[in-house]
Amino acid sequence: MEDLVNRGFWSTRPVLVTGATGLLGASLVRILVESGADVVALVRDWVPQAELVRSSLLDRIRVVRGDICDQPLLERVMGEYEVDTVMHLAAQTIVSIANRNPVATLEANVRGTWCLLEAARRSPAVKQIVLASSDKAYGAQATLPYSESTPLEGRHPYDVSKSAADLIAQMYAKSFAVPVCVTRCGNFYGPGDLNWNRIVPGTLRSAIRGERPIVRSDGKFVRDYIFVDDGAAAYLKTAEAMAQKRDLAGEAFNFSNEQPLTVLALVDEILKVAGRGDLAPEIRNEASNEIREQFLDASKARARLGWKPRFSLQDGLARTYAWYREFLDEART
């Protein structure tokens, strides 16, 4: 814990977390609660199996039911709870869903962003906002790894939603002095992810059940993978730095373990951790509108924020495997 967060900074601090029931949101809320923060979570859908509910973290925070596109609600919450820091994670995060439902994705990811930032602009008590963009915001690029100076050139629904939200955040910082920084992270994995069509939870569930894991692509797509607690620490470090350095508003930071892998290489590592190297993946080659290779240069975050990943891939996968074994065992009883 001490390596992840400055407890003194977060103790009693009023923090609004949107998207709190997601993978990263639950990790962030857990660390904030352990650090003594006064957490307010915006929750739209009630998911009984979500880690925030399952771990009883909801009993230790304030919960507001509502939608990220409800700007008056956001203004009320920021005012009534005297919110100091905002962690904006709420989004539609699944690429395949974005391809099927682009309008709903744009509503959540783009409109949701400007509603939150406009509410913050009208709430002078808010001092730091950390906004989740993505490596997908860069789109497909010939030069790798992506640095923060790489243009934002999303072309497909999810990628465009992240490019747009990223630029909107920069607009609010530059035009209206809204104190917001942008994070661009690789693919998160870790305990609590119930999106089974993602490669890590889907492969672990298959391995635990003794089934062949499904690979939607041809297995050669290259990505960064970052353990969720390292991602939570990235958000916390960013907010802490913003409190010390006022000139960070409008800045973007990449976060990555800088060890890109193909999907098949990741699946192989997962199966090793699960002790199921006998299971050959089923390669369906069905992926569409996805970038073939993308990975990040995180040197700016290391230099400016003092952030670095704490968890190796093997350590992160081992922790994740243990969680899914327990979770799926409970589901069978």
Residue pairs with C-beta under 8 A, 6 or more apart in sequence:
1 7
1 31
1 34
1 35
3 233
3 310
4 31
4 229
4 232
4 233
4 236
4 310
5 31
5 35
5 233
5 236
6 236
6 240
7 35
7 36
9 240
9 243
10 32
10 35
10 36
10 37
10 236
11 35
11 36
11 37
12 36
12 37
12 38
13 37
13 38
13 84
13 85
14 37
14 38
14 40
14 81
14 82
14 83
14 84
14 85
15 32
15 37
15 38
15 39
15 40
15 83
15 84
15 85
15 86
15 87
16 40
16 41
16 42
16 77
16 78
16 81
16 83
16 85
16 86
16 87
17 25
17 28
17 29
17 32
17 39
17 40
17 41
17 42
17 86
17 87
17 89
18 25
18 41
18 42
18 68
18 86
18 87
18 88
18 89
18 90
18 112
18 116
19 25
19 42
19 68
19 88
19 89
19 90
19 91
19 132
20 26
20 28
20 29
20 41
20 42
20 43
20 52
20 61
20 89
21 41
21 43
21 45
21 47
21 50
21 52
21 53
22 89
22 90
22 93
23 51
23 188
23 189
23 190
23 192
23 193
23 195
23 228
24 89
24 132
24 188
24 228
24 231
24 232
24 235
25 41
25 52
25 87
25 89
26 50
26 51
26 52
26 55
26 57
26 192
27 190
27 192
27 228
27 229
27 231
27 232
28 87
28 89
28 232
28 235
28 236
29 39
29 41
29 52
29 57
29 61
30 55
30 57
31 229
31 232
31 233
31 236
32 39
32 236
33 39
33 57
33 60
33 61
38 62
38 81
39 60
39 61
39 62
40 61
40 62
40 63
40 64
40 77
40 81
40 83
41 52
41 58
41 61
41 62
41 63
41 64
42 64
42 66
42 68
42 74
42 77
42 90
43 52
43 63
43 64
43 65
43 66
44 65
44 66
44 67
44 68
44 90
46 53
47 53
47 194
48 54
49 194
50 192
50 194
51 57
51 191
51 192
52 58
54 192
62 81
64 73
64 77
66 73
66 77
67 73
67 112
68 74
68 90
68 108
68 112
68 115
68 116
69 107
69 108
69 111
69 112
69 115
70 115
71 115
71 116
71 118
71 119
74 115
74 116
74 119
74 120
75 119
75 122
75 123
77 83
78 86
78 119
78 120
78 123
78 125
78 126
79 123
79 125
82 125
83 123
83 125
83 126
84 125
84 126
84 127
84 128
85 126
85 127
85 128
85 129
85 130
85 239
86 116
86 120
86 126
86 128
86 129
86 130
87 130
87 235
87 239
88 113
88 116
88 129
88 130
88 131
88 132
89 132
90 108
90 112
90 116
91 108
91 109
91 112
91 132
91 161
91 165
92 98
92 101
92 104
92 105
92 108
92 109
92 158
92 161
93 158
93 195
94 158
94 195
94 197
94 198
95 136
95 156
95 158
95 289
95 290
96 197
96 216
97 105
98 105
98 156
98 157
98 158
98 161
99 156
99 157
99 158
99 288
99 289
102 157
105 157
105 158
105 161
106 157
106 160
106 161
106 164
108 161
109 158
109 161
109 162
109 164
109 165
110 161
110 164
110 165
110 168
112 165
113 131
113 164
113 165
113 168
113 169
114 168
114 172
116 129
116 131
117 129
117 131
117 168
117 169
117 172
117 178
117 180
118 172
120 126
120 129
120 172
120 178
120 180
121 172
121 176
121 178
126 179
127 179
127 242
127 243
128 179
128 181
128 239
128 242
128 243
129 178
129 179
129 180
129 181
130 180
130 181
130 183
130 235
130 238
130 239
130 242
131 165
131 166
131 169
131 180
131 181
131 182
131 183
132 183
132 185
132 235
133 162
133 165
133 166
133 169
133 182
133 183
133 184
133 252
134 162
134 184
134 185
135 146
135 184
135 185
135 186
135 187
135 224
135 254
135 256
135 294
135 295
135 296
136 154
136 158
136 159
136 162
136 291
136 294
137 152
137 154
137 159
137 162
137 163
137 165
137 166
137 184
138 146
138 150
138 151
138 152
138 153
138 154
138 163
138 184
138 294
139 151
139 152
139 153
139 154
139 155
139 159
139 163
139 291
140 153
140 155
140 291
140 292
140 294
141 150
141 151
141 153
141 294
143 150
144 293
144 294
144 295
145 256
145 258
145 260
145 295
145 296
145 297
146 184
146 254
146 294
146 295
146 296
146 297
147 254
147 297
147 299
147 300
148 184
148 251
148 252
148 253
148 254
148 300
152 163
152 166
152 167
153 163
154 160
154 161
154 162
154 163
154 164
156 289
156 290
157 289
159 291
166 182
166 184
166 252
169 180
169 182
169 250
170 182
170 250
170 252
172 178
172 180
173 179
173 180
173 249
173 250
174 250
177 249
178 249
179 242
179 246
179 249
180 249
180 250
181 238
181 239
181 242
181 248
181 249
181 250
181 251
181 252
181 253
182 251
182 252
182 253
183 234
183 235
183 238
183 252
183 253
183 255
184 252
184 253
184 254
184 255
184 296
185 224
185 226
185 231
185 234
185 254
185 255
185 256
185 296
186 223
186 224
186 225
186 226
186 255
186 256
186 257
186 295
186 296
187 223
187 224
187 225
187 226
188 225
188 226
188 227
188 228
188 231
189 198
189 200
189 201
189 225
189 226
189 227
189 228
189 316
189 317
189 320
190 227
190 228
190 229
190 316
190 319
190 320
190 323
191 228
191 319
191 320
191 322
191 323
191 324
192 228
192 323
193 200
193 201
193 228
194 201
195 201
196 202
196 205
197 216
199 215
199 263
199 266
199 267
200 225
200 266
200 270
200 317
200 320
201 324
202 213
202 214
203 213
203 266
203 267
203 270
203 271
203 281
204 270
204 274
204 320
204 321
204 324
205 324
205 328
206 212
206 213
206 214
206 279
207 213
207 270
207 271
207 274
207 276
207 279
208 274
208 324
208 325
208 328
209 328
210 276
210 279
211 279
212 279
212 280
212 281
212 282
213 267
213 270
213 271
213 279
213 281
213 282
214 281
214 282
214 284
215 263
215 264
215 267
215 281
215 282
215 283
215 284
216 284
216 285
216 286
216 287
217 263
217 283
217 284
217 285
217 286
217 287
217 290
218 283
218 285
218 287
219 262
219 263
219 264
219 267
219 281
219 283
220 262
220 263
220 264
220 292
221 262
221 263
221 287
221 290
221 291
221 292
221 293
222 260
222 261
222 262
222 292
222 293
222 294
222 295
223 260
223 261
223 263
223 266
223 294
223 295
224 256
224 257
224 258
224 259
224 260
224 294
224 295
224 296
225 257
225 261
225 266
225 313
226 255
226 256
226 257
226 309
227 257
227 309
227 310
227 311
227 313
227 315
227 316
227 319
227 320
229 310
229 311
230 255
230 257
230 309
230 310
230 311
230 316
231 255
233 307
233 310
234 253
234 255
234 301
234 305
234 307
237 301
237 305
237 306
237 307
238 248
238 253
238 305
238 307
241 248
241 304
241 305
241 306
242 248
242 249
248 304
251 304
253 298
253 300
253 301
253 304
253 305
254 296
254 297
254 298
254 300
254 301
255 296
255 298
255 301
255 307
256 295
256 296
256 297
256 298
256 309
257 298
257 309
257 312
257 313
258 295
258 296
258 297
258 298
259 313
260 293
260 295
261 269
261 313
264 281
264 283
267 281
268 277
269 313
269 314
269 317
270 317
270 321
271 277
271 279
273 314
273 317
273 318
273 321
274 321
298 307
301 307
302 308
311 319
